[in-house]
């Protein structure tokens, strides 16, 4: 997920672990602004 985000690609998370990782990453990116 992180590599996809860095390249600007959008990938749907597969399963609860990836969903939680994507949510935390989005929260971290939002807090940096």
PyMOL commands that set and color helices and strands:
alter all, ss='L'
color gray80, all
select helices_A, chain A and resi 2-6+16-31
alter helices_A, ss='H'
color red, helices_A
deselect
rebuild
show_as cartoon
